[in-house]
Amino acid sequence: MTISDINQEARDLCDADTTSYPAATLLRRINIAYESVVGWLINADGKWQFDDTNYGNFPIGTYTLVNSQGIYSFNDKFLQILDIQVMDNDGKYQIVTPIDQKDTQSKIPLRREFETDGFPLYYDKLTDDTIELLPAPDNGVSVTLASGLRIYFKRTADLFTAAQVTTGTKEPGFHSTFHIILAYMVAIPYCMTYKKDRVGLYQTEVLRLKDALIKQYTKRAKDERKIITPKKILYI
């Protein structure tokens, strides 16, 4: 379904029109619903990672490292970091291991323990969009600074814009069978005010579609053969 189809379906579910359910309100609620759906899918995916198909690039960020700088902040579209790599002085990326102070036995702060610059061995997540490399990278001794940091991540939905609503051709970036869930999700808040008798029915339909959608995405790796191994029986 295109965004135009979803808008019309949502209004039909509410017996609304463009006056009673304005485009700006509908757009805001569709984007909220869209982000919710993408959140479900990100938490549901397995080895085959979900990414909104509307993006024109892969969820990989490449950044320039700064000599002696350990802290780096990133785009707010990052929802989860999957992997962090740093380029060594031979131009090859090496995986950096996540670490957190509370998981170590050391009473010495991590920053002090790795106070001498070098090749980063670990990264600490300081906030949702900020990490610290430990130790901080050195300048060309063991690390390549230019494009030296690469991050694989999960990101939120490629949200609709008002211009795209006007064009009306863009589709949500998940399986088309379930696009209609957005129409039901944005019909609910409208009906809570004007069509209260429909709320329960639409909530039930959202739950049904959500369940089917999550099952669809948790079983996508059909090309992988599942091998059943017998459990070991422990005799005492």
C-alpha positions as semicolon CSV with decimal commas, in nm:
position;residue;x (nm);y (nm);z (nm)
1;M;0,000;0,000;0,000
2;T;0,121;0,351;-0,077
3;I;0,098;0,632;0,176
4;S;-0,200;0,760;-0,022
5;D;-0,374;0,422;0,017
6;I;-0,299;0,410;0,389
7;N;-0,435;0,760;0,444
8;Q;-0,756;0,677;0,260
9;E;-0,798;0,346;0,442
10;A;-0,749;0,515;0,780
11;R;-1,012;0,777;0,700
12;D;-1,252;0,509;0,573
13;L;-1,212;0,318;0,899
14;C;-1,313;0,634;1,084
15;D;-1,580;0,762;0,843
16;A;-1,359;1,070;0,822
17;D;-1,247;1,299;0,543
18;T;-0,961;1,542;0,485
19;T;-1,140;1,806;0,692
20;S;-1,225;1,595;0,996
21;Y;-0,895;1,406;0,985
22;P;-0,640;1,662;0,855
23;A;-0,334;1,550;0,661
24;A;-0,089;1,691;0,917
25;T;-0,249;1,499;1,205
26;L;-0,266;1,182;1,001
27;L;0,099;1,214;0,896
28;R;0,216;1,264;1,254
29;R;0,026;0,959;1,374
30;I;0,133;0,740;1,080
31;N;0,498;0,817;1,152
32;I;0,451;0,732;1,521
33;A;0,286;0,403;1,422
34;Y;0,556;0,339;1,162
35;E;0,833;0,377;1,421
36;S;0,646;0,142;1,654
37;V;0,624;-0,126;1,384
38;V;0,994;-0,092;1,300
39;G;1,073;-0,123;1,671
40;W;0,882;-0,453;1,686
41;L;1,066;-0,585;1,382
42;I;1,409;-0,485;1,508
43;N;1,343;-0,672;1,832
44;A;1,200;-0,971;1,645
45;D;1,461;-1,027;1,376
46;G;1,719;-1,302;1,401
47;K;2,032;-1,354;1,193
48;W;1,868;-1,168;0,905
49;Q;1,863;-0,811;1,036
50;F;1,565;-0,590;0,954
51;D;1,623;-0,257;0,782
52;D;1,366;-0,024;0,625
53;T;1,379;-0,092;0,249
54;N;1,325;0,276;0,170
55;Y;1,681;0,363;0,269
56;G;1,917;0,395;-0,025
57;N;2,219;0,271;0,168
58;F;2,319;-0,002;0,410
59;P;2,308;0,059;0,786
60;I;2,683;0,113;0,807
61;G;2,843;0,437;0,918
62;T;3,205;0,532;0,845
63;Y;3,374;0,811;1,039
64;T;3,713;0,976;1,063
65;L;3,897;0,917;1,387
66;V;4,071;1,201;1,567
67;N;4,411;1,159;1,724
68;S;4,384;1,109;2,105
69;Q;4,002;1,150;2,094
70;G;3,815;0,858;2,245
71;I;3,456;0,990;2,252
72;Y;3,237;0,992;1,938
73;S;2,869;1,078;1,890
74;F;2,644;0,960;1,609
75;N;2,316;1,006;1,425
76;D;2,000;0,988;1,638
77;K;1,854;0,735;1,390
78;F;2,076;0,468;1,548
79;L;1,862;0,237;1,760
80;Q;2,114;-0,037;1,829
81;I;2,484;-0,080;1,762
82;L;2,558;-0,421;1,613
83;D;2,932;-0,403;1,560
84;I;3,218;-0,153;1,578
85;Q;3,540;-0,180;1,381
86;V;3,858;0,028;1,371
87;M;4,104;0,039;1,080
88;D;4,460;-0,055;1,164
89;N;4,768;0,104;1,003
90;D;4,760;-0,161;0,728
91;G;4,417;-0,040;0,615
92;K;4,228;-0,341;0,755
93;Y;3,928;-0,314;0,986
94;Q;3,949;-0,495;1,319
95;I;3,653;-0,570;1,548
96;V;3,644;-0,376;1,876
97;T;3,495;-0,545;2,183
98;P;3,218;-0,384;2,393
99;I;3,303;-0,322;2,759
100;D;3,139;-0,161;3,060
101;Q;3,294;-0,054;3,388
102;K;3,044;-0,247;3,598
103;D;3,133;-0,571;3,417
104;T;3,502;-0,548;3,507
105;Q;3,666;-0,655;3,829
106;S;3,895;-0,354;3,824
107;K;3,850;-0,061;4,062
108;I;4,047;0,161;3,826
109;P;3,832;0,372;3,590
110;L;3,849;0,240;3,234
111;R;3,968;0,573;3,099
112;R;4,262;0,569;3,339
113;E;4,340;0,206;3,270
114;F;4,369;0,285;2,898
115;E;4,514;0,634;2,924
116;T;4,795;0,572;2,674
117;D;4,679;0,619;2,314
118;G;4,702;0,317;2,085
119;F;4,486;0,080;1,888
120;P;4,134;0,074;2,044
121;L;4,061;-0,267;2,194
122;Y;3,723;-0,186;2,349
123;Y;3,432;0,054;2,323
124;D;3,210;0,173;2,607
125;K;2,854;0,293;2,534
126;L;2,826;0,619;2,726
127;T;2,476;0,714;2,601
128;D;2,238;0,601;2,326
129;D;2,436;0,789;2,061
130;T;2,784;0,820;2,212
131;I;3,068;0,571;2,256
132;E;3,419;0,590;2,396
133;L;3,705;0,400;2,233
134;L;3,957;0,254;2,477
135;P;4,236;0,339;2,440
136;A;4,190;0,653;2,232
137;P;4,333;0,613;1,880
138;D;4,687;0,722;1,806
139;N;4,785;0,913;1,495
140;G;4,894;0,665;1,230
141;V;5,111;0,453;1,460
142;S;4,867;0,163;1,493
143;V;4,546;0,325;1,363
144;T;4,439;0,479;1,031
145;L;4,244;0,794;1,114
146;A;4,073;0,866;0,777
147;S;3,753;0,654;0,760
148;G;3,903;0,467;1,053
149;L;3,580;0,398;1,243
150;R;3,305;0,179;1,099
151;I;2,978;0,106;1,275
152;Y;2,710;-0,147;1,185
153;F;2,378;-0,047;1,337
154;K;2,001;-0,080;1,343
155;R;1,803;0,235;1,265
156;T;1,451;0,364;1,290
157;A;1,201;0,398;1,004
158;D;1,255;0,619;0,702
159;L;0,963;0,839;0,802
160;F;0,713;0,993;0,563
161;T;0,732;1,363;0,484
162;A;0,452;1,601;0,391
163;A;0,592;1,618;0,036
164;Q;0,578;1,239;0,009
165;V;0,218;1,243;0,126
166;T;0,140;1,489;-0,153
167;T;0,312;1,267;-0,409
168;G;0,140;0,969;-0,252
169;T;0,355;0,689;-0,399
170;K;0,597;0,597;-0,120
171;E;0,530;0,268;0,064
172;P;0,634;0,160;0,415
173;G;0,964;-0,027;0,418
174;F;0,835;-0,357;0,555
175;H;0,638;-0,649;0,405
176;S;0,349;-0,515;0,195
177;T;0,105;-0,774;0,332
178;F;0,107;-0,585;0,662
179;H;0,101;-0,222;0,548
180;I;-0,265;-0,198;0,649
181;I;-0,166;-0,221;1,016
182;L;-0,065;0,147;0,998
183;A;-0,420;0,242;0,889
184;Y;-0,571;0,058;1,186
185;M;-0,315;0,204;1,427
186;V;-0,392;0,563;1,327
187;A;-0,767;0,501;1,314
188;I;-0,770;0,409;1,684
189;P;-0,685;0,752;1,835
190;Y;-0,942;0,921;1,610
191;C;-1,209;0,666;1,702
192;M;-1,130;0,702;2,072
193;T;-1,283;1,047;2,041
194;Y;-1,547;1,014;1,769
195;K;-1,624;0,641;1,714
196;K;-1,566;0,474;2,049
197;D;-1,761;0,161;1,957
198;R;-1,493;0,073;1,698
199;V;-1,188;0,103;1,923
200;G;-1,195;-0,250;2,064
201;L;-1,239;-0,407;1,721
202;Y;-0,950;-0,211;1,571
203;Q;-0,724;-0,281;1,868
204;T;-0,790;-0,652;1,826
205;E;-0,706;-0,630;1,456
206;V;-0,379;-0,448;1,532
207;L;-0,279;-0,722;1,776
208;R;-0,364;-0,992;1,519
209;L;-0,161;-0,820;1,248
210;K;0,128;-0,750;1,487
211;D;0,146;-1,115;1,587
212;A;0,144;-1,231;1,223
213;L;0,401;-0,967;1,124
214;I;0,644;-1,065;1,399
215;K;0,607;-1,434;1,312
216;Q;0,681;-1,348;0,948
217;Y;1,006;-1,174;1,038
218;T;1,125;-1,430;1,292
219;K;1,102;-1,706;1,030
220;R;1,270;-1,533;0,734
221;A;1,588;-1,743;0,729
222;K;1,424;-2,030;0,543
223;D;1,746;-2,108;0,355
224;E;1,912;-2,221;0,678
225;R;1,876;-2,587;0,756
226;K;1,766;-2,660;1,109
227;I;1,946;-2,952;1,269
228;I;1,795;-3,125;1,571
229;T;2,053;-3,267;1,808
230;P;1,961;-3,508;2,087
231;K;1,991;-3,385;2,441
232;K;2,254;-3,546;2,657
233;I;2,107;-3,749;2,939
234;L;2,297;-3,724;3,262
235;Y;2,287;-4,043;3,469
236;I;2,358;-4,009;3,838
